[in-house]
Amino acid sequence: MHYCAEVTIELKSGMLDPEGTTIKRALGHLGYQTTNVSTAKKYLIEVDEESRDIAEQKVDEMCQKLIANPIIHNYTIELRETQ
């Protein structure tokens, strides 16, 4: 089966987000008032596996080994079957 995983990587609570801070400051200079701006990254990963469980396990391993730093990041995986 063919699966597409959408992986969202976000900083854990309490971690500094200099990019988000810079964007918030720039929006303020443009006249937009925001209470918070945080950054996240999204990855789309396509895999061919025998089952949904195996596909999700493989993508989770990818996140743990390479894509996310477990010390500073949280991540979520949304998996859907594609053709």
C-alpha positions in Angstrom: 0.0 0.0 0.0 1.1 3.6 -0.7 0.9 6.1 2.2 1.6 9.8 2.6 2.6 11.0 6.0 2.4 14.7 6.9 4.9 15.3 9.7 4.7 18.5 11.7 7.8 19.5 13.8 7.3 22.1 16.5 9.5 23.4 19.3 8.7 22.2 22.8 7.1 24.6 25.2 9.8 26.9 26.7 12.2 26.6 23.9 13.4 29.8 22.3 12.0 30.5 18.8 14.1 33.3 17.3 12.4 33.0 13.9 9.0 33.4 15.5 10.1 36.3 17.6 11.5 38.1 14.5 8.3 37.5 12.6 6.2 38.8 15.5 8.4 41.9 15.7 8.2 42.6 12.0 4.4 42.2 12.0 4.3 44.8 14.8 6.3 47.2 12.7 3.8 46.7 9.9 1.0 47.5 12.2 -0.3 44.0 13.0 -0.7 43.1 16.6 -0.1 39.5 17.5 0.0 37.8 20.9 2.4 35.0 19.7 4.0 33.7 16.6 5.6 30.2 16.6 7.3 28.4 13.8 6.8 24.8 12.7 8.0 22.7 9.8 6.0 20.3 7.7 7.3 17.3 5.8 5.4 15.1 3.3 6.9 11.7 3.2 5.6 9.0 0.9 6.2 5.3 1.7 5.1 1.9 0.4 4.5 -0.6 3.2 2.3 -3.7 3.7 0.1 -2.0 6.4 -0.8 1.3 7.9 0.8 0.3 11.2 4.1 -0.5 9.6 4.1 2.7 7.6 3.4 4.8 10.7 6.1 2.9 12.6 8.7 3.6 9.8 7.8 7.3 9.7 8.0 7.5 13.5 11.5 5.9 13.3 12.5 8.5 10.6 11.4 11.3 13.0 13.3 9.9 15.9 16.5 9.2 14.0 16.8 12.2 11.8 13.9 14.6 11.3 13.2 15.8 14.9 15.5 16.4 17.8 13.7 14.8 20.7 15.3 17.2 23.2 13.8 20.3 21.7 11.0 19.1 19.3 7.6 17.6 19.4 6.2 16.0 16.3 2.9 14.7 15.0 2.3 12.3 12.1 -0.9 12.3 10.0 -0.9 9.3 7.8 -3.3 8.7 4.9 -3.5 6.0 2.2 -2.9 7.2 -1.3 -3.0 5.5 -4.7 
